[in-house]
Every structure is written in structure tokens, then in C-alpha cells.
Amino acid sequence: MARKLAAGNWKMNGTRAALAELKAIAEATATTDVDVLICPPATLVAAAAETAADAKLSIGGQDCHAATSGAHTGDTSAEMLKDAGAAAVILGHSERRTDHGESDITVRAKTEAAQDAGLQAVVCIGETLDEREAGDTLKVVGSQLTGSLPDGITGENTVVAYEPVWAIGTGKVPTLEQIGEVHDFLRAELVARFGAETGNAIPLLYGGSVKPGNAAEIFAVSNVDGALVGGASLKAADFAPIAAALAAS
Ligand SMILES: O=C(CO)COP(=O)(O)O
């Protein structure tokens, strides 16, 4: 069985003032019986890790470079994130695949770098609306999964997040049947490639317009082990009920 994980992706939102909200999230989820991860922008990782030092909540980055160091202006290595107090890093988010042209090969190299640095990799995949309407969803996410995950991963160092691109920040959510179809498929693919023990231990998150009002029904879908939450992770009042719904599922 995979562990349950409520993860928040703050994207490019938040200055030091947002640390007060992080504290509120840590307090509001302190006794919630699921893993909780918040990924603030890189500028806040060190301060966030200090803020959450005594909390069970973990802090993660939103991207890392595949190299450990070197001439890569503007980039951050996995080792640097780890050094700043991060426990995890989101990789291959559709906004990075689109805005920065990241391919599965890039994401796979970053995933290896993250794991070498001792970070849990939260690897994101998901189809566009055109791909869904063409009936290609399983083909697309299957190929992203195969291409983005390196060999030798474990249920501790890897999380997979299914985020349909058309559901991100739009308020549109796939039907529960559509989510279930993809998650069951991903689970089967993971088990086929990594074996039953590892394949069943890798948490499968759903992401895309998860809110307090729809979280419980999404968490009831088979092979949904948690959520990667964008907008609703910015406020404790929204995020804490989502984590609570996961704990109750
Ligand atoms: O992209 C997401 C998380 O990585 C989802 O964002 P929203 O929850 O704002 O739709």
C-alpha cells in the first residue's frame, strides 16, 4: 500500500510574508494522519524549512537541475535544495514542460539527480485537452511515465502525480471514472515495470483543481493516494480540509 500524501505546489507565489500561512498550514495539519508536503518557490525553501523544522510537514522544491553544480546560471541543483532543508522536489510539471521545453528525458535526468541527492521526486505527467479528445490519454501518460522515471526507483523516493493539463487552474475536473481509469492504468504500469512491491508502494497523486469541496470524492477513487494541490494549497483554510479528507479516505 502506498502512503497517503497531501502535497501543495505554491508555484511562483509567495514572499517571506507567506511563511505565516505556512505556519498555519503546519499547525492545521499537525495531527492529520497523512504525509504533508509544501513546495514554495525556491527563494523560500530555506526559510520554509526553518519555519517547519518542528512540524511533521515537509518542504520541497518545484524543480532542480540534473547536474550537481556548474555553469548553469539561474538554476538550482537537487543538492542545493537538500542543503536548504528540502525533502522533496516536484519534477516535470506541465508548466515546466511547456514554459521550459522539458522532455521526458530531461525529467528522468532530474529525477535521478534528485534521488542521488536524497530528495523524494514528485514526477508529474498528464495529457492536454487535445490529446484527451483524440482518445490518446493512456498512450500519452503511459509514455510520459515510462520516459520520465529512471530504473531502480523505490516507493520512498518516488511519487507520481497525474495532472491533466486542462484541469490545472481551470476549475475543470475529470469525471471520477476518468481519474480512476488513468490511476488504475498507471498503477498497472508501475507494477509491470518495477514489480508488485515497489509498484504498489509509489504514491499516485491526482492534481488539477482539487478543492475542499471535491477532495473527498476524488480520494475515494481507486489508486488515488493523495493530491498535488495548486491554488488551494496557498491557504490553510483550503489546504487543511483537503488533507483531512485524505486522512478520512
Ligand atoms: O498544477 C497543479 C499542482 O501542481 C494544480 O493546480 P490547481 O490546483 O491550482 O489547479
The ligand as a MOL file (V3000), in Angstrom:
LIG
                    3D

  0  0  0     0  0            999 V3000
M  V30 BEGIN CTAB
M  V30 COUNTS 10 9 0 0 0
M  V30 BEGIN ATOM
M  V30 1 O -0.7500 22.3330 -11.0690 0
M  V30 2 C -1.2650 21.9910 -10.0190 0
M  V30 3 C -0.4470 21.4530 -8.9190 0
M  V30 4 O 0.8360 21.1450 -9.3440 0
M  V30 5 C -2.7180 22.1050 -9.8000 0
M  V30 6 O -3.0360 23.4410 -9.7070 0
M  V30 7 P -4.5280 23.8740 -9.2430 0
M  V30 8 O -4.8290 23.0670 -8.0040 0
M  V30 9 O -4.4220 25.3460 -8.9760 0
M  V30 10 O -5.4380 23.5140 -10.3660 0
M  V30 END ATOM
M  V30 BEGIN BOND
M  V30 1 2 1 2
M  V30 2 1 2 3
M  V30 3 1 2 5
M  V30 4 1 3 4
M  V30 5 1 5 6
M  V30 6 1 6 7
M  V30 7 2 7 8
M  V30 8 1 7 9
M  V30 9 1 7 10
M  V30 END BOND
M  V30 END CTAB
M  END
